[in-house]
Amino acid sequence: MNFKDIGARIKDKRIELKLTQEKLAELVGVTDTYIGAIERATSKCSIETLVKIAQVLNIDMDYMLFGTTVTNIDNHFSKIMKKLPKDKQNLYIELCEAIADKLK
């Protein structure tokens, strides 16, 4: 996990929602100093705290931890597909489905 990226995503979403560090801290049940440290990545927090922050900010844990969402994953696969010749696109889909089946 990259705590700098996690902190940046938390800060960006907090600002987008027009929440102060103090208000976010109150909603999460921690201090505003701790929220600041998380955002600056000078302090690592527990998964429990990350889950509370994600709930308050209404963001997915995948996004918080890795910056990925269903939309950008879909976009990534679409970009790959568009680069393939038309006659190879069905093969790509079949290979993805076969890999997904094996990973279940």
Rosetta silent file (secondary structure, phi, psi, omega in degrees, C-alpha in Angstrom):
SEQUENCE: MNFKDIGARIKDKRIELKLTQEKLAELVGVTDTYIGAIERATSKCSIETLVKIAQVLNIDMDYMLFGTTVTNIDNHFSKIMKKLPKDKQNLYIELCEAIADKLK
SCORE:     score description
SCORE:     0.000 S_00000001
   1 L     0.000  136.964  177.656    0.000    0.000    0.000 S_00000001
   2 L  -100.357  102.394 -174.323    1.228    3.456   -0.862 S_00000001
   3 H   -67.975  -26.032  175.168    0.235    5.639    2.088 S_00000001
   4 H   -65.442  -44.300  178.652    1.089    8.879    0.250 S_00000001
   5 H   -65.887  -41.573  178.639   -1.400    8.013   -2.477 S_00000001
   6 H   -60.526  -47.604  179.575   -4.005    6.911    0.072 S_00000001
   7 H   -60.470  -40.098  179.087   -3.599   10.170    1.982 S_00000001
   8 H   -65.404  -40.737  178.665   -3.895   12.195   -1.219 S_00000001
   9 H   -66.047  -39.694  177.200   -7.101   10.398   -2.220 S_00000001
  10 H   -62.145  -47.960 -179.416   -8.570   10.987    1.246 S_00000001
  11 H   -61.477  -46.016 -179.923   -7.650   14.670    1.135 S_00000001
  12 H   -58.853  -45.394 -178.683   -9.001   15.138   -2.403 S_00000001
  13 H   -69.479  -38.765  177.984  -12.328   13.536   -1.521 S_00000001
  14 H   -59.991  -45.471  179.755  -12.573   15.438    1.788 S_00000001
  15 H   -66.177  -42.545  177.603  -12.042   18.728   -0.054 S_00000001
  16 H   -56.383  -38.795 -179.845  -14.500   17.712   -2.788 S_00000001
  17 L   -84.867    2.010  179.072  -17.111   17.134   -0.073 S_00000001
  18 L    59.413   40.010  175.986  -16.171   20.475    1.543 S_00000001
  19 L  -101.775  139.450  172.251  -15.231   18.811    4.823 S_00000001
  20 L   -81.536  164.383  173.699  -12.573   20.205    7.105 S_00000001
  21 H   -60.043  -36.606 -179.988  -10.060   17.887    8.730 S_00000001
  22 H   -63.048  -44.803 -178.721  -11.822   18.675   11.995 S_00000001
  23 H   -68.015  -43.041  177.744  -15.238   17.609   10.676 S_00000001
  24 H   -60.490  -44.518  179.391  -13.884   14.423    9.088 S_00000001
  25 H   -59.159  -43.849  179.045  -12.089   13.586   12.323 S_00000001
  26 H   -60.933  -44.119 -178.639  -15.288   14.098   14.301 S_00000001
  27 H   -68.329  -31.195 -178.526  -17.255   11.835   11.946 S_00000001
  28 H   -87.120  -27.223 -178.738  -14.575    9.134   12.040 S_00000001
  29 L    91.220   32.654  176.822  -13.915    9.390   15.770 S_00000001
  30 L  -131.668 -178.284  178.878  -10.265   10.443   15.675 S_00000001
  31 L   -88.108  156.879  177.597   -8.411   13.725   16.096 S_00000001
  32 H   -66.688  -30.124  176.288   -7.961   16.296   13.346 S_00000001
  33 H   -62.648  -39.505  179.393   -4.194   16.034   13.900 S_00000001
  34 H   -67.423  -42.432  176.413   -4.419   12.338   13.087 S_00000001
  35 H   -59.122  -44.995  178.014   -6.418   13.012    9.894 S_00000001
  36 H   -59.097  -42.137  179.378   -3.726   15.511    8.856 S_00000001
  37 H   -66.223  -37.395  177.052   -1.010   12.939    9.516 S_00000001
  38 H   -64.624  -45.914 -179.323   -2.887   10.325    7.466 S_00000001
  39 H   -63.119  -34.809  179.771   -3.288   12.773    4.580 S_00000001
  40 H   -87.623   -5.497 -179.034    0.430   13.644    4.687 S_00000001
  41 L    63.232   30.527  174.717    1.379    9.969    5.131 S_00000001
  42 L   -93.693   -5.337  176.120    3.386   10.787    8.247 S_00000001
  43 L  -142.480  134.450  175.785    1.266    8.306   10.170 S_00000001
  44 L   -93.391  141.092 -178.786   -0.056    4.929    9.095 S_00000001
  45 L  -115.676  168.215 -179.156   -3.504    4.031   10.302 S_00000001
  46 L   -74.365  161.424  174.720   -5.340    0.795   10.887 S_00000001
  47 H   -60.789  -37.617  179.271   -7.596   -0.861    8.338 S_00000001
  48 H   -58.265  -43.700  178.702  -10.466   -0.168   10.751 S_00000001
  49 H   -67.591  -40.986  177.359   -9.775    3.578   10.554 S_00000001
  50 H   -60.898  -39.971  178.677   -9.454    3.425    6.758 S_00000001
  51 H   -64.006  -43.488  178.402  -12.817    1.670    6.554 S_00000001
  52 H   -61.871  -43.026  178.656  -14.429    4.362    8.732 S_00000001
  53 H   -62.790  -44.605  179.260  -12.916    7.103    6.580 S_00000001
  54 H   -60.219  -40.869  179.101  -14.121    5.360    3.401 S_00000001
  55 H   -64.346  -45.638 -179.506  -17.639    5.079    4.840 S_00000001
  56 H   -64.286  -41.387 -178.392  -17.746    8.739    5.841 S_00000001
  57 H   -84.251   -6.311 -179.686  -16.372    9.870    2.473 S_00000001
  58 L    57.329   50.884  175.853  -18.550    7.339    0.614 S_00000001
  59 L  -125.276  151.479  178.393  -15.666    5.871   -1.388 S_00000001
  60 L   -71.357  147.111  176.243  -14.806    2.268   -2.204 S_00000001
  61 H   -62.777  -36.440  176.915  -11.903    0.639   -0.413 S_00000001
  62 H   -56.711  -44.843  179.601  -10.466   -0.376   -3.815 S_00000001
  63 H   -66.338  -46.364 -177.894  -10.325    3.275   -4.760 S_00000001
  64 H   -59.760  -46.449 -174.455   -8.926    4.369   -1.410 S_00000001
  65 H   -79.551  -38.413 -170.441   -6.187    1.738   -1.317 S_00000001
  66 H  -123.803   -7.423 -179.304   -5.297    1.369   -4.981 S_00000001
  67 L    75.548   15.308 -178.840   -6.962    4.210   -6.881 S_00000001
  68 L  -105.871  144.900  173.826   -8.990    1.764   -8.940 S_00000001
  69 L  -132.293  165.144  177.108  -12.691    1.816   -9.641 S_00000001
  70 H   -56.821  -40.103 -178.177  -14.885   -0.383  -11.763 S_00000001
  71 H   -62.964  -47.054 -177.185  -15.030    2.427  -14.316 S_00000001
  72 H   -75.708  -23.100  172.288  -11.291    2.822  -14.735 S_00000001
  73 H   -68.400  -46.535  176.932  -10.795   -0.956  -14.839 S_00000001
  74 H   -58.379  -42.883  179.304  -13.434   -1.171  -17.577 S_00000001
  75 H   -62.603  -38.507  179.915  -11.741    1.698  -19.411 S_00000001
  76 H   -62.696  -47.784  178.700   -8.392   -0.069  -19.203 S_00000001
  77 H   -64.693  -36.055  178.112   -9.770   -3.248  -20.772 S_00000001
  78 H   -64.578  -39.937  178.708  -11.579   -1.195  -23.425 S_00000001
  79 H   -63.596  -41.637  177.606   -8.337    0.559  -24.378 S_00000001
  80 H   -61.512  -46.608 -178.342   -6.584   -2.783  -24.753 S_00000001
  81 H   -59.369  -43.488 -177.572   -9.447   -4.110  -26.882 S_00000001
  82 H   -64.931  -25.441  179.773   -9.433   -1.065  -29.175 S_00000001
  83 H   -79.064  -16.310 -177.822   -5.720   -1.569  -29.919 S_00000001
  84 L   -84.253  149.107  172.892   -6.329   -5.119  -31.150 S_00000001
  85 L   -62.615  149.009 -177.727   -7.220   -5.987  -34.720 S_00000001
  86 H   -52.463  -39.337 -176.754  -10.935   -6.761  -35.090 S_00000001
  87 H   -72.808   -9.882  179.802  -10.235  -10.424  -35.820 S_00000001
  88 H  -104.377   -9.113 -175.972   -8.360  -10.796  -32.490 S_00000001
  89 H   -64.904  -39.904  177.987  -10.908   -9.091  -30.215 S_00000001
  90 H   -65.054  -37.771  176.950  -13.030  -12.216  -29.680 S_00000001
  91 H   -62.126  -41.853  177.630   -9.912  -14.175  -28.759 S_00000001
  92 H   -58.886  -46.723  179.167   -9.044  -11.498  -26.199 S_00000001
  93 H   -61.773  -45.745 -179.825  -12.520  -11.785  -24.634 S_00000001
  94 H   -62.511  -40.463  178.280  -12.318  -15.586  -24.556 S_00000001
  95 H   -65.265  -42.042  177.621   -8.873  -15.462  -22.923 S_00000001
  96 H   -61.857  -43.703  178.622  -10.077  -12.989  -20.282 S_00000001
  97 H   -64.092  -40.265  179.297  -13.080  -15.198  -19.524 S_00000001
  98 H   -65.216  -42.146  178.531  -10.876  -18.304  -19.272 S_00000001
  99 H   -64.350  -44.736  179.481   -8.482  -16.537  -16.901 S_00000001
 100 H   -60.347  -40.614  178.378  -11.384  -15.257  -14.785 S_00000001
 101 H   -62.034  -41.688 -179.734  -12.820  -18.780  -14.559 S_00000001
 102 H   -67.476  -30.305 -177.651   -9.456  -20.130  -13.362 S_00000001
 103 H   -81.730  -12.063 -178.527   -9.175  -17.398  -10.742 S_00000001
 104 L   -69.947    0.000    0.000  -12.588  -18.135   -9.192 S_00000001
